[in-house]
Amino acid sequence: MSPPGPGWALRGRANFRSREAPPVDAARARREWLRLAEEIEARGGTVVALPSPAEELSGMPYAAECGQVIVPAAGGAPRFILPRMASPHRQGERAHWERLARALGLDVVDPGAGVWEAQGDVAELDGATLLFFGGRTDRAGMEAAAQHFEGELLRIEIREPAFHGNMAALPLPDVGRLLVCPDVVVGDGMDQLRKRFGDKALVPVSEAEIRSYATNGLPLGFSLLAPSVIPERVRTLCEELGMKVVSLDMGELCEKAGGASRCLVSRARVPDEVAARIPAENRLAAVAAAIRGG
């Protein structure tokens, strides 16, 4: 994760929320970020926090696009697949994430072709990995990144307003369901999903609902850390499936800037020796102290 800086502002305005949004309140955004980070750690996660080294890198808080960690089944150092970002104002981010990945002992890989926006276009359910393209990630970038994944892969094409796969579909692994918006899945994507997971596992949401971040909550076990703007129908639906929906006020980071709780996190399950290498300055406690002190 990467907290917004004290001078954080909307610069790229590259999504349907941020294009017309009023100026953000950076201090409030930092508190929103900290609430999410602390909710994650309260549920057993460990937050690795990389403060942005430059205020112009305003996209860094949306760390789903920072890269993707893959732990090889045969052992060895985990791989960190670098992103290849579409928006010019975000292309400078990856050098900073690369340095952190190397400090953690990860093997860094550049896909080397196309546009690939990392975990924003990756989802996992029941042992299968879904790789999305057609929003910001293009087919060439997806295929280049796919060479570094292991196991079963499903390639799913999407369209706007789902500029990332995490707007088109949300896996809820602990209840065995996939929230998915059929309206933005292109070609044979829905057929692939039905064949692999079965109709019962697919829970449809509408295009209007994904504009209110129906698929952008962050599932941790049976908890769903969700922005308060998610539609009431979707909230009720998730609770009926067995999820506890934790509502987070994200007026700055989500309602203005256009990225919700799932967008703010790049998840990885890594060996203990990787976690042990987290520098003290990248622990949540250090970053939280700076936010509270500011």
Backbone torsions as a table, in degrees:
resi	resn	phi	psi	omega
1	MET	NA	159.9	179.8
2	SER	-141.4	113.3	-176.5
3	PRO	-70.2	147.0	171.2
4	PRO	-60.5	144.3	178.0
5	GLY	-79.9	169.9	-179.5
6	PRO	-59.5	-26.0	179.0
7	GLY	-106.3	21.0	-176.0
8	TRP	-57.2	137.1	-180.0
9	ALA	-149.6	163.7	175.7
10	LEU	-79.2	121.8	-179.5
11	ARG	-120.2	-49.3	-178.5
12	GLY	-73.5	-37.7	-177.4
13	ARG	45.6	56.2	-170.2
14	ALA	-104.2	11.6	177.6
15	ASN	-135.4	173.2	-171.0
16	PHE	-67.1	-20.5	176.0
17	ARG	-83.0	-49.1	-171.7
18	SER	-73.6	-22.8	-175.0
19	ARG	-55.8	-41.0	-176.1
20	GLU	-114.0	12.5	-173.7
21	ALA	-74.9	149.7	171.8
22	PRO	-71.5	169.9	179.3
23	PRO	-57.4	147.6	179.2
24	VAL	-86.9	158.7	172.1
25	ASP	-99.3	105.0	-173.7
26	ALA	-62.9	-40.0	-178.8
27	ALA	-63.7	-41.4	178.5
28	ARG	-67.1	-39.7	178.0
29	ALA	-60.4	-39.1	179.5
30	ARG	-65.4	-36.9	177.0
31	ARG	-69.8	-37.4	176.2
32	GLU	-61.1	-44.6	-180.0
33	TRP	-60.9	-45.0	-177.5
34	LEU	-64.5	-39.0	177.9
35	ARG	-59.0	-45.4	178.7
36	LEU	-62.5	-47.2	-178.6
37	ALA	-59.3	-41.9	-179.2
38	GLU	-70.8	-32.8	175.2
39	GLU	-64.5	-36.7	178.2
40	ILE	-65.5	-48.4	-178.8
41	GLU	-67.1	-31.4	177.9
42	ALA	-64.2	-21.1	-179.8
43	ARG	-104.1	18.8	172.9
44	GLY	97.0	-1.1	177.3
45	GLY	-81.6	163.3	173.9
46	THR	-119.6	121.3	-179.2
47	VAL	-90.4	126.2	170.3
48	VAL	-103.4	114.2	-170.9
49	ALA	-110.2	127.0	179.4
50	LEU	-117.3	98.4	175.7
51	PRO	-60.8	140.5	-179.1
52	SER	-64.6	133.1	-179.8
53	PRO	-78.8	-9.1	-177.0
54	ALA	-149.6	133.1	-176.8
55	GLU	-63.3	-26.5	-179.6
56	GLU	-69.2	-15.1	175.9
57	LEU	-84.9	63.9	-171.5
58	SER	-71.8	-13.4	179.2
59	GLY	-85.9	-8.5	-174.6
60	MET	-59.3	-31.7	177.0
61	PRO	-58.4	-22.9	-178.7
62	TYR	-89.7	72.6	-167.4
63	ALA	-74.9	-5.4	173.9
64	ALA	-56.5	-27.5	-179.3
65	GLU	-92.6	10.7	-175.4
66	CYS	-77.3	-19.9	-176.8
67	GLY	152.1	-171.0	-179.6
68	GLN	-144.4	128.2	176.6
69	VAL	-94.1	132.0	176.0
70	ILE	-126.6	126.2	178.5
71	VAL	-97.2	114.4	-177.8
72	PRO	-60.8	136.3	179.5
73	ALA	-63.0	-29.9	-177.5
74	ALA	-84.4	1.1	-178.9
75	GLY	95.7	-177.2	-176.4
76	GLY	95.0	176.7	-176.7
77	ALA	-64.9	137.8	173.8
78	PRO	-60.6	150.1	177.6
79	ARG	-97.0	145.0	173.7
80	PHE	-117.8	110.9	-178.6
81	ILE	-89.3	118.4	-178.5
82	LEU	-70.7	150.7	175.0
83	PRO	-81.5	164.5	170.2
84	ARG	-131.5	94.8	-165.7
85	MET	-79.1	148.8	178.8
86	ALA	-79.3	-44.2	-173.4
87	SER	-80.5	128.5	-179.8
88	PRO	-55.9	-35.8	-176.4
89	HIS	-71.6	-8.6	179.0
90	ARG	-107.8	-5.8	-173.0
91	GLN	-70.0	-20.4	179.1
92	GLY	-79.9	-7.0	-175.8
93	GLU	-69.0	-37.2	-166.4
94	ARG	-65.9	-27.9	178.4
95	ALA	-62.2	-35.3	-179.3
96	HIS	-75.3	-39.7	176.2
97	TRP	-66.6	-35.5	178.8
98	GLU	-61.8	-43.4	179.5
99	ARG	-61.7	-41.2	178.6
100	LEU	-65.8	-42.3	179.9
101	ALA	-59.7	-42.3	178.9
102	ARG	-66.3	-37.6	178.1
103	ALA	-63.2	-29.3	178.7
104	LEU	-83.3	-3.1	178.7
105	GLY	85.1	19.0	179.4
106	LEU	-86.4	147.4	171.8
107	ASP	-80.9	121.5	-174.7
108	VAL	-94.3	132.4	-177.4
109	VAL	-127.9	133.5	172.2
110	ASP	-102.1	122.0	179.7
111	PRO	-56.6	-33.5	170.0
112	GLY	87.0	1.6	-179.0
113	ALA	-156.4	150.7	171.0
114	GLY	67.0	-165.7	176.2
115	VAL	-112.2	126.3	179.7
116	TRP	-141.0	119.5	-174.7
117	GLU	-104.6	36.8	163.9
118	ALA	56.1	-136.5	-170.3
119	GLN	-66.8	-15.7	170.8
120	GLY	-59.3	-21.9	-179.6
121	ASP	-122.2	31.2	177.5
122	VAL	-133.1	136.8	173.5
123	ALA	-143.0	154.2	-178.6
124	GLU	-131.3	138.1	176.8
125	LEU	-156.2	130.7	173.0
126	ASP	52.7	40.8	176.9
127	GLY	81.9	-2.0	178.4
128	ALA	-107.1	146.1	176.0
129	THR	-108.9	127.9	177.0
130	LEU	-97.6	125.2	176.3
131	LEU	-112.6	121.2	-175.6
132	PHE	-102.6	148.8	174.0
133	PHE	-150.6	166.0	178.1
134	GLY	109.2	-17.2	172.5
135	GLY	-90.2	-105.5	173.9
136	ARG	-86.0	-40.3	174.2
137	THR	-68.1	132.9	177.2
138	ASP	-99.9	171.6	-175.8
139	ARG	-61.5	-40.8	-178.1
140	ALA	-63.5	-41.7	179.1
141	GLY	-66.5	-41.3	178.2
142	MET	-61.7	-44.8	-178.2
143	GLU	-67.6	-36.1	178.4
144	ALA	-64.9	-42.6	178.6
145	ALA	-68.6	-35.3	-176.5
146	ALA	-57.7	-27.7	-178.8
147	GLN	-63.5	-18.1	-175.8
148	HIS	-102.8	-0.7	176.6
149	PHE	-90.5	160.5	176.9
150	GLU	-119.9	157.9	174.3
151	GLY	81.7	-160.4	-173.5
152	GLU	-76.8	128.0	-179.5
153	LEU	-121.3	136.1	170.6
154	LEU	-115.7	128.5	-180.0
155	ARG	-100.9	116.9	-171.8
156	ILE	-121.5	121.5	178.3
157	GLU	-89.5	139.5	-179.1
158	ILE	-130.1	171.6	177.1
159	ARG	-137.7	165.5	174.2
160	GLU	-57.1	149.4	6.7
161	PRO	-79.7	5.1	177.1
162	ALA	-81.4	87.8	-178.9
163	PHE	-76.9	-12.8	170.5
164	HIS	-134.2	160.0	175.5
165	GLY	-61.6	-28.3	-179.6
166	ASN	-73.5	-2.6	168.6
167	MET	-95.1	-17.8	-177.6
168	ALA	-92.1	-30.0	-173.3
169	ALA	-153.6	144.4	178.4
170	LEU	-132.2	110.5	173.8
171	PRO	-73.2	137.6	171.7
172	LEU	-118.2	79.8	-169.0
173	PRO	-58.0	-37.6	-173.7
174	ASP	-72.7	-16.2	174.6
175	VAL	-114.7	5.6	174.1
176	GLY	64.5	37.8	-178.7
177	ARG	-128.8	158.2	175.2
178	LEU	-129.6	110.1	170.1
179	LEU	-71.0	129.3	-176.1
180	VAL	-146.0	143.2	178.3
181	CYS	-102.9	98.7	-178.8
182	PRO	-60.1	-26.3	-177.3
183	ASP	-62.3	-26.0	-176.1
184	VAL	-109.9	4.7	176.8
185	VAL	-93.3	126.6	-171.2
186	VAL	-101.2	152.3	172.3
187	GLY	63.5	-132.4	-174.7
188	ASP	-92.6	15.9	-175.2
189	GLY	-58.5	-45.6	-179.4
190	MET	-67.0	-35.8	177.1
191	ASP	-62.7	-41.0	176.9
192	GLN	-60.4	-44.3	-177.6
193	LEU	-66.7	-41.9	178.5
194	ARG	-63.5	-43.3	-178.2
195	LYS	-64.1	-39.1	-175.4
196	ARG	-80.6	-42.1	-171.2
197	PHE	-109.1	-18.7	-177.5
198	GLY	88.7	150.7	-176.9
199	ASP	-59.9	-37.2	-176.0
200	LYS	-61.9	-32.2	-176.9
201	ALA	-76.8	-18.3	-175.4
202	LEU	-93.8	121.3	-177.8
203	VAL	-113.1	108.2	-173.7
204	PRO	-76.1	141.2	169.6
205	VAL	-127.5	159.8	-173.3
206	SER	-92.6	167.3	175.8
207	GLU	-62.1	-40.1	177.3
208	ALA	-61.1	-37.8	-178.9
209	GLU	-70.3	-35.0	178.8
210	ILE	-72.1	-22.3	173.5
211	ARG	-68.4	-17.3	172.9
212	SER	-107.8	24.6	168.8
213	TYR	67.3	38.1	177.9
214	ALA	-58.6	-30.8	-175.2
215	THR	-108.1	12.5	-173.8
216	ASN	-110.2	14.5	170.4
217	GLY	-73.1	161.9	-179.7
218	LEU	-107.7	108.7	179.2
219	PRO	-81.6	129.4	173.8
220	LEU	-130.2	101.7	-173.3
221	GLY	62.2	-127.5	-179.7
222	PHE	-95.5	11.4	174.9
223	SER	-102.6	141.9	174.2
224	LEU	-121.0	109.0	178.4
225	LEU	-83.5	104.9	-167.5
226	ALA	-124.6	146.6	174.1
227	PRO	-66.2	148.4	-174.7
228	SER	-65.1	-13.4	-177.9
229	VAL	-84.2	-3.2	-178.7
230	ILE	-60.7	144.2	-176.5
231	PRO	-59.9	145.5	-178.6
232	GLU	-60.8	-36.3	178.9
233	ARG	-60.9	-41.9	-178.5
234	VAL	-70.1	-39.4	176.6
235	ARG	-58.8	-48.2	180.0
236	THR	-63.3	-42.1	179.8
237	LEU	-59.7	-45.6	-179.9
238	CYS	-63.9	-39.5	178.6
239	GLU	-66.4	-37.5	177.3
240	GLU	-66.2	-27.8	177.2
241	LEU	-77.8	-10.8	178.5
242	GLY	109.5	8.2	178.3
243	MET	-92.4	144.9	170.7
244	LYS	-96.4	115.8	-177.4
245	VAL	-88.0	118.6	177.2
246	VAL	-100.1	113.0	-174.9
247	SER	-84.5	127.2	-179.3
248	LEU	-116.9	130.7	174.3
249	ASP	-72.9	115.6	-178.9
250	MET	-132.0	50.5	-177.2
251	GLY	-61.1	-33.2	-178.9
252	GLU	-88.8	-54.9	-173.2
253	LEU	-68.9	-32.7	-175.7
254	CYS	-107.2	-59.7	-172.0
255	GLU	-65.3	-31.6	176.6
256	LYS	-96.1	-50.7	-171.2
257	ALA	-85.3	-21.4	170.2
258	GLY	94.9	15.4	176.5
259	GLY	-131.1	131.5	-175.1
260	ALA	-99.9	-168.1	-171.2
261	SER	-58.6	-41.0	179.3
262	ARG	-65.4	-32.4	-179.4
263	CYS	-71.1	-20.6	-174.2
264	LEU	-89.2	1.9	-171.7
265	VAL	-134.8	135.0	166.4
266	SER	-109.2	112.8	-173.3
267	ARG	-89.0	144.6	175.4
268	ALA	-151.1	142.6	171.0
269	ARG	-110.8	113.5	-170.0
270	VAL	-126.4	159.8	176.1
271	PRO	-62.1	156.7	-177.7
272	ASP	-57.0	-34.1	-176.7
273	GLU	-67.3	-26.6	175.4
274	VAL	-71.1	-46.7	179.0
275	ALA	-59.9	-33.9	-178.3
276	ALA	-68.0	-18.0	-176.7
277	ARG	-91.6	2.1	-178.3
278	ILE	-62.5	120.8	178.6
279	PRO	-61.7	148.1	-177.1
280	ALA	-57.4	-36.3	-177.7
281	GLU	-70.9	-13.1	178.5
282	ASN	-103.0	5.8	173.6
283	ARG	-78.0	151.5	-177.5
284	LEU	-60.4	-36.6	-176.8
285	ALA	-57.6	-40.8	-179.3
286	ALA	-68.0	-43.4	-178.3
287	VAL	-70.5	-37.9	179.8
288	ALA	-62.7	-39.7	179.8
289	ALA	-61.6	-39.9	179.3
290	ALA	-66.5	-38.7	-179.9
291	ILE	-68.0	-45.2	-179.7
292	ARG	-67.9	-35.1	179.2
293	GLY	-70.3	-23.9	-178.9
294	GLY	-87.6	NA	NA
